[in-house]
Every structure is written in C-alpha cells, then in structure tokens.
Amino acid sequence: MVHVQSIKFGAWIMISLNLLVAFCAIWMFSRMAPAIQEILSRHAHSLYACEQMLGFLAHAASDNTSGERVIFRQQFEHALANAKANITEYGEASALQEIENIYPAAFSGDREAISKTISALARLSQSNRSAMNEAAAHADQLGNAGAWAIVFMALILFVVGTLFRRSVVRILIAPLEEIEAVLTARRNGDLFRRCIGVNLPRDVQNVLKNINELIDRSN
C-alpha cells in the first residue's frame, strides 16, 4: 500500500530529525569547550603570573633581610619568565618589556620604579582580563546560538511530528477503528452496519470496500 510506505518514510524522517537535534547539541558543546579552555589555558595563566609578581614585589618592599629580598626577586623573575612565555594579547609585550627594564630598581627600593612596575603589572593584568571577558562573551554567544538552533529544530520536529500523527490517525487508526466498530456490530447482530470512509486514500477505501463486500456475501 502506497500510504503505508509513506508512513514508514515519515517515521524515518522523525528518527532522522531526532538524530540531527542530538548531533547539533553535541556540536554546540564541542564548540564551547575550546572557548572555555582558551580562557583557562591562556589568560588565567598570565593573570596568575601577575598576581605572583605583585606578591613578591610587595614582600620585597617590606622590611626583610637582604637574603629574603634575593629570594623574592628570584621568584619574581621566574613568574616574569612564565608571563613572557605566554604572550597572547596585544599590549602584553610592551608591558612585560617595561617590567623587565625597571624591576631591578624596584627591588633595590626605588619608590618610583616600584610604582611604575605596579602600573605595568596592572596593564598586563587588565589586558588579560579584557581578553578573558571577550572569550567568555564569545562562548556565551556560541551557547545562545546553539540553544536557539536546537529550539528551532525542536519546533520543526514538533510540527513534523504533529503532521505525522494526523496522517497516521487518518490513514491507519481511524479506518481500523471503523473496521472494529463494524465487526463488533456484526457480531452483535447488526446486519446493516457497513464501513464508511470519508476523505480516505484510495487504497484504504478499497480495503473498506472489500470488507463491505465480504459482509454482503455472508448475509
């Protein structure tokens, strides 16, 4: 029967649409993961280096022995090297170069050098924070776009499912209910009840017609 084949085809369409929605959801999360990873691997590393340098500079500026200041300076230089190895944004290189030029004077107790070092560290930190906010906004945009795409596809799936349900009811369920009603009436002694089909496909009408002919022959 032609319409039975169309119902089978519609069922495969429903299955395909469900799979498409699932794959779209997977694609959305796979696109968001690199954006989040970028925030963690690139900018968080530089921000941590800035915090370390500020902390070591503050410890060295307080009343410490010369040996302790040497240790803090070595730790500062290590954090500076980590920051230089992780340059990702425009403006970081100039800020790091300024820090590298003036930090020896800052550790020697030069107040102006300390102030300039802190200002350069603040610029370096702000550059990474701005980039982190941009990356977070990008990840948020990907998430919103993916969510709306899934909603749109789910709406299409709902419409297709509704049409498919109406088709199944009209082509299969309604005729089967009509056949059941006629056979039940026949079993209960009603010899005049016949199958009636309105606006049904031709092949379904032929089935109902054949049933009516069988009932007529049995009378």
PyMOL commands that set and color helices and strands:
alter all, ss='L'
color gray80, all
select helices_A, chain A and resi 2-61+66-84+92-107+111-187+202-218
alter helices_A, ss='H'
color red, helices_A
deselect
rebuild
show_as cartoon
